Each structure stands twice: as structure tokens, then as C-alpha cells.
Amino acid sequence: MNSVQTRSAERALSGGTWLIVCGAMLYSILTVTPLMAAHTAEKWDWTAPILPLVVDAAVVIVVKLDDVLARLGGNGGRWPIILRWMTGLMTLALNTADSALKKDLVGVAVHSVAPLLLIVTAETSLAYRGAIARAVATLEAEEKAERERHEQAARERAERARAEAREEREHAAQLAREQREHEAKLARQATELEERQRREDREARERAEAAEREAREHRERAREQREQERLRLEQQARQRAEAEQRERAEQAERERREREERAARERAALLERGPAEGKMPEVEARRIVAAAFEAALSVRQAAEMSGWSVGWVSARYAEHRDPGTGGAELAIAGN
């Protein structure tokens, strides 16, 4: 729990305490005023609420000052304790006196609730406030220590940053010295390299001329080899093309025979059904008519097998014989 939550609990305790105090004061005034009016001269009846107000004011003073002392962590000695208990006992006596004089034990018990609750609440809230004050002080000390640790860590980070910056400056200066020495070394090496390069250039030109002669001879030999290889590859390509062409032709022939065999099986299966019991769907009827046409069956046989009219079947036969004719019009006329 942090200090914010602790202070929130302290505010809740203070609010509840004052709520109980105000309720007890109001109840005490309403209870004690009739008793005081009954024991006061008739012309002084208007002074009846003064005594409960004075006692309750003492209660308010005790509760408020206890609250302040608890916040400050102080101790008022024995007199605040005497005043706190004296006001509590006075409130208890005044609230229960009327019922006690009437020997009404239930009334005594009922009217003692608010004073006893006020006494216990005052003592309990004092203990709670002391504990909360100590907890707040502890939390504040911990927060202060944490802030000091953060500040110390920040100072250490700043010191490390300064040390790193100093090291970086020294490193940069060392790099600059090394760079100057390196540049001087490179200049010497460049001079030596230039001399060596001139010698190597002369040797390279001589080697290049010899290599050029050898390259020309090699190119001639390579050209002859490429020509021979080209002729060999062309011959192999022609052979592969002829083999692929023969294979494609054989594959096409096999596929054609398979299609024909499959179509023959389908036609045989359709024709084996026999005469139709009723008019078949048009798609199925067209398949049967096509199979009958391929099997060279008569129009009437095809009509019996499909369940459609002879005119419709004649129109389908006409379509199969000459797809460009107006088979659709003949089918409509037949139906």
C-alpha cells in the first residue's frame, strides 16, 4: 500500500468518525432535552438544550484535537484521556437517566447504544489514526529513501556519462594521431607502389601480347569445336523432334480409340435400357437419341426408348445429320 491509499483510508476513517459523532450528538440532544426540560424551572425551559450542546461540544473538541495530534504524531498526556472519558460518560448518563429513573431497562439499553458507540469510536479512531500516522511516516520515509536512491543513481549516471565523454575525446585524439601516421605510411607506400606498377605494366604488356596470340589460337580452335557441337546438337534435335512427333501421333491415336470405345460402351448402355415407361428428361432423351442415331436405329425405336414424340426425335436426327439445319424449329413442330 502506498501513501495515497493510506491517506484515502485515513479520510474514510475521519469521515465515518464525524458521521457517528454528528449522529450521536443529534440523538443526544433529542433524548436529553426533554429530561432537562422536566428538571428545569418552567420559565427556564428554553435552556434545556444547552447542557447536551455543551457536552457534545466537548466531544467535538476531543475528537478534533485527537485527530490533529494523531496527524502530528504527538501525545496530549492524561488530560485528553480524562476529558474524552468524562464527556463520554456524561453523554451516557444523560441519555440513560430518564429511562433509569423510570426503571425501564430496555430504554436504558436502547439509549446507551449511541453514547457507548461514541466512546468506543473515539478510542478506536484514536488508535487507528495513530497507526495510520505511523504508517504514513514510514511510507514517506521509504519514498524519501527511494527518491534519494534515484537521485544517487542519476548522479552516478551523469558521472559515468562524463567519464565516457572524456574517454571518447581521448580516443578521438588517439584516432587522429593514428590517422595522420597512417596517411604518411600510405604516401610512402603509394610511391613504392607507383614504381612497382610501372615495372609490372611493362611485364603485363609483354604477357598480354603473348596471351593475345595464344587467345587467337584458342578462339580458332574453340570456333571449330562449337561448329562441330552445333551440327551435332542440330542432328540430335531433329531426331528428338521426329521421335516426339511419332509419340504424339501414337498418343493421339490411342486417345481416339479410347474415346470411341468409351462412346460405344455408353451408347450400348443407353440402348440396353429398352422402351421408356414415360417421357424422359430432355437431356437424357437427347443422349438416347444420339446413341440411337450412332447405332443406326429407326426414328420410331428412338422415340420408344426416349418416350418423346416421333417428330421431336426426327428433328434430333436431322440435327445429327446436318448440325446447320433448323433442328430446333422441327422439334417445336413435332411437339
N, C-alpha and C positions, 0 to 999 in steps of 0.2 A: 504493500500500500504506500502511495506517495503522499506528499504533503497536501496536495489538492484534495484527495479523498479524505484525509484526516480532518481537514478544515470543514469539508462538507458534512462529515459525521458530527463535528462539533456544532455546526449550525443547526443540524437536525435536533441534537440534544437540547440546545438552548431554546429552540422554538417549542419543543414539546414541554420543557420545564415551564416556560412562561404561559403556555396554554393551560397546564394544570394549575399554576398559581392563580391565573385570572379566573378560572372556573371555581376554584376553591374560595377565592375572595368573594365572588358574586354569590355563591351558595351560602357563605358565612354571613354576609350582610343580610340576605333574605331570611336566614334562620335566627340570627341573634337580635335583629331589630325588634321583632315582636316581644322577645324576652326583656330587652332593655326598656321598651315602652311600658311593659307591665310593672316594672320595678322603678319607675321614674315618676316624679310628681306630674300631675296632669298638665300643668301649664308648661312643663319642660319636655313634653312628649317629642317635640321636634328634634331634640338632641339624641334620640335613641340610636340613629345610625352612626353617631360619631365614634363610639367605642370600637365597633367592628372595623370601621375605617382606619382607626389609629393602629389597631393590632395588625390589620392586613398591610398597612403601610410599612410597619416594622418588618413584616415578612418580605415585602418587596425589597426593602433595603438590604436585608440579609442575603437574599438570592442574588441581587445585582452585585453587591460587593464581593460575595463568594465567586461570582463569575469573573470579576475583574482580577481578584487575587489569583484565581486558578490560571488565568491567561498570563499573568506576570510571573507565576511560579512562586508567589510569596505565601506567608503564613501569618494570619492575624492574631494568633495566640488563643487563650481560652475564652476571652470575652465574646468574640463572634460565635463560639460554640454555645456559650450560655444564652446569648440573645436568640440564637436560632432555635434552641430547645424551649426557651421560655415563651417565645411567640407561638411556637407550635403547640405547646401545652395549653397556653391561654386560648388559642383558637379551638382546641379540642374541648376544653372546659366550657367555653361559651356556647359551642354548638350542641353539646350534650346536656347542658344544665337544665333546660326546660323539660326534656324527657326524663332526666334523672329525678327532678322534683315531683314529676307525676308518676314515678316508679314505672315508667314504660321502658322495659329493657330492649324491646325491638326498636323503639325510637332512638335509644342511646346508641345501639349498634348501627342503625342507619345513618344517624347524624355524625358518627365518629369516622365514617368512611373518608369523607373529604379531608378532615384535619390530619388523620393518620397518613393518607396518601400524600398530603402536602409535606409532612415531616419526613417521610421516607424518601420522597422525591428530592427534597432539598439535600438530604445526606448523600443519596445515590448520585445526584448530579454533581455534587462537590467532588466525590471520588472519581466519577467519570471525567470531569474537567481536569482534575489533577493528572490522571493517566493520559488524557489526550494532550495536555500541555507538555508532559514529559516526552510523549511520542513525537509531537511536533518539533520539540527541541532536538530530539535525536535525529529526526529526518532532516531538519535544517542543517545540523552538523554534518550529516552524511552528504547532503547536497553541496555544502561548502567545501568539504574534502574532495568531492568529485570535481567541482569547479577548479579547485587548486591543482588537482591532478591533470585536468585538461590544460590549464594554463602552463603547468610544468612541461607537459608533452608538447605544447605549442612552442615554448621556448627552446626545447630540445630540437624540435623540427627546424626552427629558424637557425639554430646554431649549426645543425647538420647542413642546412642549405648554404650558409655562409662558407662552411668548410669545403663543401662540394664546389662552390663557385671559385674559391681560391685555388683548389686543385685543378679546376678546369682552366683557369688563367695560366697556371704554371705549365699544365700540359700543352696548352696552345702555344706558349712561348717555346717549349721544347720542340714541338712540331715545326714551328717556324725555323728554328736553327737547323733541324734535320732536313727541312725542305731546301734551305739555302745550300747546305753541304751536298745534298742530292743533285741539285741543279748544276753545281760546279762539277761534280763527278760525271753527270750526263754530258756536259760540254766536252770534257776530255774524251769521253767515250765516243762522242759524235765525231770528233776529229779523227780518232783512230779508225772509226767505222768508215769514214769517207775514204781514207787511204785504202783500207781493205776492200771497199766496194769497187774502187777503180780497178784494182787487180782482179777482183772476181768478175768484173764486167768484161775485161779482155778475155779471161778464160771462158766466160759464158758465151761470148760471141764465137769463139773457136768451137766450143762444144755444140753451139746452136747450128753452125754450118754443117758439122758432121752429122748432127741429129736430123737436119733437114734432108741431107742426102739419103740417110737411112729411112726417113719417113716417106720420101718419094718412092723408094723401092718397096717399102711396106705397103703403101697405098695401092701400088700397081698389083702386088700380089693379092691384097685384100679385095680389090675390084674384081679380079679374075675369080676369086673364091665366091664372092657374092653373086656373080653372074651364074656360076655353076649351081650355087644353092638356090637361086631364083628359079632356074629351069627345073631343078628337082622338086621344089615346092609346088610349082605350077602343075607339074605332072601329077603329083600326089593329090592336089586339089581337084584336078579333073577326075581322077579315079574316085575320090570320095564323093564328088557330086554325082557321078554316074551311079555309084552304089546307093547313095541316098535316094536318087530318083527311082531306082528299081525297088528300093524298100518302100517308098511312099506309094508306088503303084500297087505293090503287093498288099500293103496295108489297106488301101482304098478298096481293092477287090475283095479282101476278107470282110471289111465292114459292109460292103454292098451285099455280099452273100448273107451275112448275119442279119441285115435289115430285112432282106427278102424272106429269110427263113422265119424271122420273128413275125413279120406281117402275115406270112402264110399260117403260122400257128394261131395268131389272133383271129384271122378270118375263119379258120376251121372251128375255133372255139365258139365264135358268134353264130356260125351256120349250124352247129350241132344243137343249138337250143330248140329248134323246131318252131312250129307256128306259135305266135304270141297269143296270150289269153286276153289281152286288151291292148289299147293304144299305148305304146311306149313313149317315154320322154323323147323329145326331138333329137337331143344329142345322141342318145343310144340308138334311136331309129336311123339316124344318118350313118352311124358306124356299121349297122347291119346292112343297110342298102349298099354302102361302099363295098363291104365284103361280098355281098351277092353279085355286085357288078363285076368284081375281080374274078369271081368263080363262074361267071357267065350264066348265072341263073336268070330265069324269066322275071318279068316285072311282077307278075301275079305271085310267084313264090316269094319274092322280096316283100310284097305287100302283106302276105300272110305272116311272114316271120316278124315284121315290124309292127303290125297292127294298124298301119296307116293306109290311106286310100291308094288305089292304083294310079290315079292321076298325080298324086304327090310323089310316089315312087318313080313314075315316068319322068317327072321333072328332075329328080335327082339323078336318074340315069343319063338324062340329057346333059346335065351339068358335068358328069364324069366323062361323057364322050367329047363334049366341047365346052370347056370352062368359060368361054367368052359368050355363050348364048344366054338368053334371058331365062335361066332356070328358075329364078325366084318368082317371076310372073306366072310360069307354068304351075309352080307349086301352089300359088294362091288360087289359080283357076281350078286345080284339081281338088282342093279342099272345099 
